[in-house]
Amino acid sequence: QVQLVESGGGLVQAGGSLRLSCVASGSIASINAMNWYRQAPGNERESVAGISAGGVTKYADSVKGRFTISRDNAKGTVYLQMNSLKPEDTAVYYCNAVRLGFSRSDYWGQGTQVTVSS
């Protein structure tokens, strides 16, 4: 089992920055990819960024050039540095960890609110 706890959300003005953190505990050595998702009111949850165990990253087109995902495997932590924030980035941000084995297992944090004012 893997437990995830996010932190770092808050209220920021447009153009500002926030850094989200997600700390994993439990069987962290078994984690493969770690991802950030977000869900705005009335919208479906969408992928924001992901990073493999080897450090390969991917980003949604809407955040490319503004957001940076990184991870510290030894600490079981993944970060999301968010710069040049826009009001449309307002959402609850969720950390996701993927464990691959005989089958795929997904683990989710409780979410952290990010609000960007115009």
N, C-alpha and C positions, 0 to 999 in steps of 0.2 A: 504494500500500500504506500501511497504517496500523499502527503498533505501539503497544500500550497496556501501561503498567506501573502496577500498583496499589501502594499503601502505606497504612499507618495501622491495620492490623488489630492485634488483640491480645486480651489477657484483661482483662475488666472485671467488676466486681460489678454485680448487678442494680440498676437505677436510675442507673447511670453513663452516661458519654458517650464516644464515639469519633468521630473524623473521618477518613474515608477519602478518599484522593486518587487520581486516575488521570491520568497524564500521557500524552498522545498525541504521537507523532512520525511523521514521514513526510508524507503528503499531508493535513495537518490542515485545510487550507482547504476540502477537499471533504467534510468530515464534516457530516452533518445532525444527527440525533438522537444523544444520548449517554445511556446507561442504566446502571443498576446492577441486577444480578440476584444471587440467592443460591441456594445449594444445601446443604441439610442432609443428613446421612447417611441414606440410605434414601429420600430424597425427590427429586422432580424439581426441576430448576432453575426458579425462579420470578422474575417481574419484581418489583422493589422500587420503583424510581422511574425516571423518565425526564425529559429536558429537551430541547426542540427548539433549533435554532440561534437562534431568536428569543426563547428564554427561557420558553416555555410548559412547565409542569411537570405531571407526573401521578404519583400514588402508589398503591401497593397499600393496600387498606383497613386492613390490619394495621399499617401504619406511619404512617398519616396523623396529623398532629399531633405526631409524635415525630421523624420524619426530615425533613431538608431537603436537596434537591439543588440545586446551583448549578454554574455553569460560567464559565470565563474563556476566551473564544474566542481571544483574542490569545495566550494561553499554551497553548492546546490542552489545558486541564485541566478535569476535572469533579470535584466534591467531593460527599461524602455526609456530612452532619452527623447523627449518630445520638444522640439523647437519650433518657432514660428507658428504657434498654435492658432487655430481658427475656430470661430464659433461652431462650425460643423464638426469639430473634433469632440464636442461635448457628448459624453456617453459614460456608461459604466464599463470599465476596462477589466477584463478577466484574464488571468494567467492560466495557461493550459500546459500540462506535461503529458507526453506520449511515451508509453512503454511498449516496445515491440517484443513479442516472444512467440509463443504458439498462436497467440491472437493479440490484437491491438487493445491496449487499455488507455483510456483518457482520464485524466484527473483535472479538476477545476478548483480554482480559488473562489472566494466569496465575492470578489469584485471590489473595485475602488472607483469612486465617482470622480470624474474629471469634468469641470465646468469652465468653459471659455466664454467670457463676456465680450461683447463688441464695444 
